[in-house]
Amino acid sequence: MKIGLTEQAVVKRLQRALLTEGKHLRKADSRRQKRWGLGRYYLLDAKGVVDKDVNIEQLARELGVVLPRRMLER
């Protein structure tokens, strides 16, 4: 049985995990998405944008902050 997680819960888990790497997960507003091509979520470090159009569910699974039996509610 799959247990659902809200997008907000996954984002908070990711933010805590990424802080240890010196990175930050940000959500782009529609203006930035269009102007800079960032996608809905993007990663920052001290030097600037590290990754654009981040799939938060995939990243959360890669970092181990979401277990296989959990899923992101859409």
C-alpha positions in Angstrom: 0.0 0.0 0.0 1.4 3.4 -1.0 1.3 6.2 1.5 0.9 9.7 0.1 3.0 12.7 0.9 2.1 16.3 0.1 4.4 18.4 -2.2 5.1 20.7 0.7 6.3 17.8 2.9 8.6 16.5 0.2 10.0 20.0 -0.4 10.7 20.5 3.3 12.5 17.1 3.5 14.6 18.0 0.5 15.5 21.4 1.8 16.8 19.9 5.1 18.8 17.3 3.1 20.3 19.8 0.7 21.4 22.2 3.4 24.1 19.6 4.3 25.5 20.0 0.8 25.3 23.8 0.8 22.4 23.8 -1.7 18.9 25.3 -1.6 15.7 24.2 -3.4 13.6 27.1 -4.7 10.3 27.4 -6.3 10.1 29.7 -9.3 7.2 32.0 -9.9 5.7 32.1 -13.4 7.7 35.2 -14.4 11.1 33.5 -13.6 10.0 30.3 -15.2 9.4 32.1 -18.5 12.3 34.6 -18.3 15.1 32.3 -17.1 13.7 28.9 -18.0 14.1 27.6 -14.5 11.1 25.3 -14.4 8.9 25.0 -11.3 11.8 24.1 -9.0 15.5 24.8 -9.2 18.6 24.3 -7.1 21.0 27.0 -5.9 24.4 27.0 -4.3 26.8 29.8 -3.3 27.7 30.4 -6.9 24.2 30.5 -8.4 21.8 28.1 -10.2 23.1 24.5 -10.1 20.1 22.7 -11.7 16.9 23.8 -13.5 13.6 22.1 -13.8 14.2 19.8 -10.9 11.9 16.8 -10.5 11.4 16.9 -6.7 10.0 13.3 -6.4 13.0 11.9 -8.3 15.5 14.0 -6.3 13.9 13.0 -3.0 14.2 9.3 -3.9 17.8 9.7 -5.0 18.7 11.4 -1.7 16.7 8.9 0.3 14.3 11.3 1.9 11.3 9.5 0.5 10.9 5.8 0.9 9.8 3.5 -1.9 6.4 2.8 -0.3 5.6 6.6 -0.3 4.4 8.6 -3.2 3.9 12.3 -3.9 0.2 13.3 -4.0 -0.6 15.4 -7.0 
